[in-house]
Amino acid sequence: MIIQKLTSIFKIFLVLTIIFPIIHFFQFTVGNHIKFLHVAKYTTVAASEASNQSPRRIIAVGDLHGDYEQTLKVLKMTRILDAKENWIGNNGILVQTGDIVDRGPDCLKIYKLFDRLRQEASKVGGQVINLIGNHEIMNLVLSWSYVTPGDISSFGTAQNRVHEFSSEGYIGNLLLTTFQIASIVENDTLFVHGGIDIEWAKKGIENINILGKELVNKTTKMLSRENPTITWNAMNVTKEEASIFLDVNGPLWMRKYAEKEDEYIKKMLDEVLEILKVKRMVIGHTPLSNRILSKYNGKVYVIDVGISSYYGGNLAALEIVGDQVKEIYPDGMVKCSESGDDDNNENANKIIKDEL
């Protein structure tokens, strides 16, 4: 009897001290090995998918200035629109660098077109990015120097036009909810209407867009009043918010990168690109020529070629796919030159004098 009890105790001792630890060891080792294999497999698949993913096609067009027909032509030329004016850009990205309004009669139609394309693009993984130009803000502060009679007629009356740019109107709401001052696309290309200098780069693109949003918010709210008072104090616009529009070297007005190249601007540009961690900057605002111009060894592209018939109806767009940058024209596509081209500056100066 005593021997049987001792035998039982010994068996229990053997299980607890030897067999259970061995089983536990194998469970832990095999279990963790299985978990490791699962994580490794998942990581490998994810990395493989990322490495095989093709870069998205970016199409950028410059100032449109109220010319709907020319807008359609340039978007069809880039294969963003089909013959029926529908989005065929797949998962591509369309960027318009501002100044849809003024000088032509069709700004309302163009805003509606981009709004529709934004919705169509999002359904297939594409994207439409609209930037604010100086002319957008000019209209928000009732600076109508470049508004044409045809433009006013397209709204019915001048009062209707003011309403549409207010917070209660179609365009005002669109500017507030979908437009930006600047945008970094695919992590390596900065798009902005005029340009970004060091002072503005240090603010950061997110903060610049916040300032722009507040400026649009306050100006559109004032336009919704029966008798709007267009002063910065009356609109409660801060000095920093106002500088988005008032600073001649701010993102909406800057022309330094589009002007003749020099070492000072080159150094500033390099610092800006380093601060923002991007490879290049694409700008509109300054029509230099009927061709897109590459500046500073491909670090700046000036894409305002005068698409509107007001400027001669020149069709051009920029295409970026990964590190490949090309110009698109009615007669075909060419790879962008990385050398500066200032041959057209004499003619450009005549245009610039008339370009706000």
C-alpha positions as semicolon CSV with decimal commas, in nm:
position;residue;x (nm);y (nm);z (nm)
1;M;0,000;0,000;0,000
2;I;0,274;0,237;0,096
3;I;0,469;0,144;-0,217
4;Q;0,165;0,216;-0,437
5;K;0,126;0,562;-0,278
6;L;0,495;0,637;-0,327
7;T;0,468;0,525;-0,691
8;S;0,170;0,759;-0,750
9;I;0,348;1,052;-0,587
10;F;0,655;0,983;-0,801
11;K;0,444;0,981;-1,118
12;I;0,282;1,312;-1,025
13;F;0,626;1,457;-0,949
14;L;0,758;1,332;-1,282
15;V;0,469;1,492;-1,475
16;L;0,497;1,826;-1,296
17;T;0,873;1,862;-1,307
18;I;0,974;1,701;-1,636
19;I;0,692;1,618;-1,880
20;F;0,486;1,941;-1,843
21;P;0,787;2,171;-1,892
22;I;0,888;1,976;-2,203
23;I;0,535;2,000;-2,349
24;H;0,519;2,370;-2,261
25;F;0,858;2,427;-2,425
26;F;0,746;2,269;-2,753
27;Q;0,414;2,456;-2,746
28;F;0,591;2,786;-2,693
29;T;0,856;2,718;-2,958
30;V;0,620;2,585;-3,225
31;G;0,352;2,841;-3,147
32;N;0,590;3,132;-3,172
33;H;0,748;2,987;-3,483
34;I;0,404;2,969;-3,643
35;K;0,327;3,325;-3,537
36;F;0,664;3,443;-3,672
37;L;0,601;3,271;-4,004
38;H;0,259;3,433;-4,025
39;V;0,397;3,783;-3,960
40;A;0,689;3,729;-4,196
41;K;0,459;3,608;-4,472
42;Y;0,225;3,906;-4,425
43;T;0,515;4,152;-4,424
44;T;0,667;3,997;-4,734
45;V;0,337;4,017;-4,922
46;A;0,282;4,379;-4,817
47;A;0,635;4,476;-4,919
48;S;0,599;4,295;-5,247
49;E;0,273;4,472;-5,323
50;A;0,427;4,809;-5,235
51;S;0,732;4,747;-5,453
52;N;0,520;4,638;-5,749
53;Q;0,273;4,924;-5,727
54;S;0,312;5,160;-6,021
55;P;0,347;5,532;-5,943
56;R;0,029;5,728;-6,001
57;R;0,001;5,957;-6,301
58;I;-0,016;6,325;-6,207
59;I;-0,150;6,580;-6,457
60;A;-0,113;6,950;-6,376
61;V;-0,271;7,240;-6,562
62;G;-0,223;7,610;-6,499
63;D;-0,444;7,918;-6,495
64;L;-0,773;7,877;-6,685
65;H;-0,922;8,227;-6,646
66;G;-1,283;8,163;-6,729
67;D;-1,240;7,978;-7,058
68;Y;-1,451;7,662;-7,048
69;E;-1,383;7,544;-7,402
70;Q;-1,008;7,571;-7,356
71;T;-1,040;7,389;-7,024
72;L;-1,214;7,100;-7,197
73;K;-0,950;7,094;-7,471
74;V;-0,656;7,074;-7,233
75;L;-0,818;6,802;-7,019
76;K;-0,910;6,594;-7,323
77;M;-0,559;6,641;-7,458
78;T;-0,419;6,486;-7,140
79;R;-0,661;6,190;-7,154
80;I;-0,824;6,296;-6,829
81;L;-1,155;6,355;-7,008
82;D;-1,316;6,154;-7,283
83;A;-1,515;6,295;-7,575
84;K;-1,826;6,304;-7,355
85;E;-1,641;6,507;-7,091
86;N;-1,628;6,224;-6,835
87;W;-1,333;6,124;-6,616
88;I;-1,110;5,860;-6,775
89;G;-0,802;5,927;-6,565
90;N;-0,841;5,604;-6,363
91;N;-0,646;5,636;-6,036
92;G;-0,452;5,937;-6,161
93;I;-0,431;6,278;-5,995
94;L;-0,539;6,602;-6,162
95;V;-0,400;6,924;-6,012
96;Q;-0,518;7,270;-6,117
97;T;-0,298;7,548;-5,981
98;G;-0,560;7,820;-5,933
99;D;-0,706;8,125;-6,114
100;I;-1,009;7,953;-6,262
101;V;-1,190;8,284;-6,242
102;D;-1,169;8,626;-6,423
103;R;-1,088;8,741;-6,776
104;G;-1,332;8,494;-6,932
105;P;-1,708;8,435;-6,908
106;D;-1,721;8,075;-6,787
107;C;-1,584;8,049;-6,434
108;L;-1,906;7,900;-6,293
109;K;-1,906;7,623;-6,555
110;I;-1,541;7,542;-6,484
111;Y;-1,592;7,524;-6,105
112;K;-1,885;7,288;-6,163
113;L;-1,678;7,078;-6,403
114;F;-1,398;7,026;-6,151
115;D;-1,650;6,951;-5,877
116;R;-1,806;6,678;-6,091
117;L;-1,470;6,536;-6,193
118;R;-1,364;6,521;-5,830
119;Q;-1,660;6,296;-5,754
120;E;-1,609;6,081;-6,064
121;A;-1,238;6,039;-5,995
122;S;-1,288;5,935;-5,633
123;K;-1,508;5,644;-5,741
124;V;-1,219;5,483;-5,931
125;G;-0,935;5,573;-5,696
126;G;-0,843;5,897;-5,869
127;Q;-0,812;6,243;-5,722
128;V;-0,875;6,604;-5,824
129;I;-0,683;6,875;-5,639
130;N;-0,779;7,241;-5,684
131;L;-0,558;7,520;-5,557
132;I;-0,655;7,876;-5,476
133;G;-0,504;8,150;-5,689
134;N;-0,482;8,522;-5,623
135;H;-0,788;8,578;-5,844
136;E;-1,002;8,352;-5,626
137;I;-0,925;8,568;-5,323
138;M;-0,969;8,887;-5,525
139;N;-1,326;8,784;-5,591
140;L;-1,381;8,706;-5,224
141;V;-1,284;9,063;-5,136
142;L;-1,492;9,207;-5,424
143;S;-1,194;9,312;-5,632
144;W;-1,368;9,283;-5,968
145;S;-1,117;9,459;-6,192
146;Y;-1,089;9,156;-6,418
147;V;-1,448;9,034;-6,410
148;T;-1,601;9,040;-6,759
149;P;-1,964;9,132;-6,843
150;G;-2,009;8,781;-6,978
151;D;-1,899;8,636;-6,646
152;I;-2,156;8,844;-6,457
153;S;-2,426;8,745;-6,707
154;S;-2,353;8,376;-6,646
155;F;-2,476;8,427;-6,288
156;G;-2,780;8,626;-6,394
157;T;-2,696;8,941;-6,199
158;A;-2,403;9,094;-6,012
159;Q;-2,588;9,031;-5,686
160;N;-2,626;8,663;-5,772
161;R;-2,256;8,646;-5,845
162;V;-2,166;8,788;-5,504
163;H;-2,400;8,536;-5,342
164;E;-2,241;8,240;-5,525
165;F;-1,899;8,339;-5,387
166;S;-2,041;8,367;-5,033
167;S;-2,049;8,098;-4,767
168;E;-2,410;8,028;-4,868
169;G;-2,326;8,003;-5,238
170;Y;-2,198;7,723;-5,457
171;I;-1,850;7,859;-5,532
172;G;-1,790;7,994;-5,181
173;N;-1,873;7,658;-5,027
174;L;-1,658;7,480;-5,285
175;L;-1,356;7,701;-5,211
176;L;-1,400;7,645;-4,839
177;T;-1,444;7,269;-4,846
178;T;-1,230;7,140;-5,134
179;F;-0,969;7,400;-5,237
180;Q;-0,621;7,440;-5,085
181;I;-0,347;7,700;-5,094
182;A;-0,073;7,444;-5,154
183;S;-0,045;7,067;-5,184
184;I;0,235;6,812;-5,171
185;V;0,138;6,529;-5,405
186;E;0,284;6,176;-5,395
187;N;0,529;6,297;-5,128
188;D;0,772;6,461;-5,370
189;T;0,606;6,743;-5,567
190;L;0,479;7,072;-5,423
191;F;0,202;7,248;-5,614
192;V;0,120;7,612;-5,541
193;H;-0,010;7,907;-5,742
194;G;0,278;8,152;-5,704
195;G;0,554;7,994;-5,497
196;I;0,679;7,922;-5,146
197;D;0,981;8,101;-5,001
198;I;1,178;8,012;-4,687
199;E;0,958;8,212;-4,451
200;W;0,644;8,041;-4,574
201;A;0,809;7,699;-4,595
202;K;0,893;7,719;-4,226
203;K;0,523;7,759;-4,147
204;G;0,459;7,419;-4,306
205;I;0,206;7,335;-4,575
206;E;-0,056;7,225;-4,324
207;N;-0,043;7,560;-4,142
208;I;-0,047;7,750;-4,471
209;N;-0,366;7,569;-4,568
210;I;-0,519;7,638;-4,227
211;L;-0,450;8,009;-4,271
212;G;-0,598;7,996;-4,620
213;K;-0,907;7,814;-4,496
214;E;-0,965;8,075;-4,228
215;L;-0,923;8,356;-4,479
216;V;-1,177;8,195;-4,714
217;N;-1,410;8,121;-4,423
218;K;-1,417;8,481;-4,302
219;T;-1,440;8,645;-4,644
220;T;-1,719;8,417;-4,767
221;K;-1,913;8,477;-4,446
222;M;-1,892;8,851;-4,500
223;L;-2,020;8,812;-4,857
224;S;-2,327;8,633;-4,722
225;R;-2,439;8,954;-4,550
226;E;-2,686;9,188;-4,715
227;N;-2,437;9,476;-4,723
228;P;-2,089;9,324;-4,691
229;T;-1,813;9,543;-4,550
230;I;-1,490;9,435;-4,713
231;T;-1,217;9,539;-4,473
232;W;-0,984;9,308;-4,283
233;N;-1,104;9,446;-3,948
234;A;-1,471;9,410;-4,033
235;M;-1,412;9,053;-4,148
236;N;-1,206;8,979;-3,835
237;V;-0,916;8,858;-4,050
238;T;-0,587;8,836;-3,860
239;K;-0,266;8,984;-3,992
240;E;-0,122;8,638;-4,058
241;E;-0,434;8,526;-4,242
242;A;-0,436;8,842;-4,451
243;S;-0,071;8,788;-4,544
244;I;-0,177;8,488;-4,754
245;F;-0,322;8,746;-4,993
246;L;-0,127;9,063;-4,915
247;D;0,231;8,935;-4,909
248;V;0,384;8,994;-5,254
249;N;0,619;8,704;-5,181
250;G;0,340;8,489;-5,041
251;P;0,209;8,169;-5,199
252;L;-0,045;8,347;-5,421
253;W;0,170;8,627;-5,563
254;M;0,535;8,519;-5,564
255;R;0,712;8,537;-5,901
256;K;1,077;8,494;-5,804
257;Y;1,107;8,135;-5,924
258;A;0,955;8,227;-6,259
259;E;1,191;8,519;-6,314
260;K;1,549;8,506;-6,440
261;E;1,757;8,256;-6,245
262;D;2,030;8,368;-6,007
263;E;2,234;8,212;-5,726
264;Y;2,035;8,379;-5,449
265;I;1,705;8,234;-5,569
266;K;1,868;7,898;-5,636
267;K;1,996;7,880;-5,279
268;M;1,656;7,981;-5,143
269;L;1,482;7,721;-5,357
270;D;1,714;7,443;-5,241
271;E;1,648;7,535;-4,879
272;V;1,271;7,542;-4,934
273;L;1,274;7,201;-5,099
274;E;1,483;7,065;-4,814
275;I;1,252;7,209;-4,548
276;L;0,945;7,063;-4,717
277;K;1,123;6,738;-4,815
278;V;1,016;6,751;-5,180
279;K;1,201;6,721;-5,512
280;R;1,029;6,990;-5,714
281;M;0,780;7,276;-5,716
282;V;0,513;7,331;-5,980
283;I;0,368;7,683;-6,012
284;G;0,122;7,880;-6,224
285;H;0,047;8,254;-6,199
286;T;0,321;8,388;-6,429
287;P;0,275;8,328;-6,802
288;L;0,626;8,325;-6,946
289;S;0,567;8,155;-7,278
290;N;0,336;7,924;-7,471
291;R;0,556;7,636;-7,349
292;I;0,607;7,495;-7,002
293;L;0,941;7,605;-6,865
294;S;1,174;7,402;-6,646
295;K;1,388;7,607;-6,408
296;Y;1,678;7,531;-6,177
297;N;1,760;7,189;-6,324
298;G;1,406;7,059;-6,302
299;K;1,336;7,183;-5,950
300;V;1,072;7,433;-6,066
301;Y;0,817;7,401;-6,346
302;V;0,626;7,708;-6,462
303;I;0,304;7,575;-6,616
304;D;0,099;7,891;-6,678
305;V;0,118;7,901;-7,058
306;G;-0,191;8,113;-7,117
307;I;-0,454;7,843;-7,170
308;S;-0,736;8,098;-7,181
309;S;-0,811;8,253;-7,518
310;Y;-0,744;8,586;-7,345
311;Y;-0,376;8,488;-7,359
312;G;-0,384;8,321;-7,697
313;G;-0,532;7,982;-7,608
314;N;-0,207;7,791;-7,563
315;L;-0,262;7,429;-7,464
316;A;-0,010;7,259;-7,238
317;A;-0,004;7,035;-6,932
318;L;0,261;6,873;-6,713
319;E;0,270;6,498;-6,656
320;I;0,460;6,342;-6,365
321;V;0,488;5,965;-6,324
322;G;0,744;5,877;-6,059
323;D;1,066;6,050;-6,161
324;Q;0,954;6,100;-6,522
325;V;0,839;6,455;-6,595
326;K;0,695;6,535;-6,937
327;E;0,517;6,818;-7,116
328;I;0,197;6,751;-7,309
329;Y;0,102;6,961;-7,612
330;P;-0,151;6,918;-7,895
331;D;0,128;6,791;-8,119
332;G;0,255;6,534;-7,869
333;M;0,449;6,474;-7,549
334;V;0,809;6,572;-7,478
335;K;1,039;6,503;-7,188
336;C;1,102;6,815;-6,983
337;S;1,438;6,984;-7,021
338;E;1,615;7,031;-6,690
339;S;1,802;7,340;-6,804
340;G;1,666;7,688;-6,751
341;D;1,506;7,860;-7,045
342;D;1,479;8,235;-7,030
343;D;1,459;8,303;-7,403
344;N;1,099;8,415;-7,367
345;N;1,148;8,668;-7,087
346;E;1,124;8,972;-7,311
347;N;0,780;8,863;-7,429
348;A;0,690;8,743;-7,080
349;N;0,745;9,085;-6,928
350;K;0,477;9,230;-7,156
351;I;0,235;8,965;-7,035
352;I;0,327;9,000;-6,669
353;K;0,242;9,372;-6,669
354;D;-0,117;9,277;-6,744
355;E;-0,125;8,974;-6,516
356;L;-0,237;9,029;-6,159
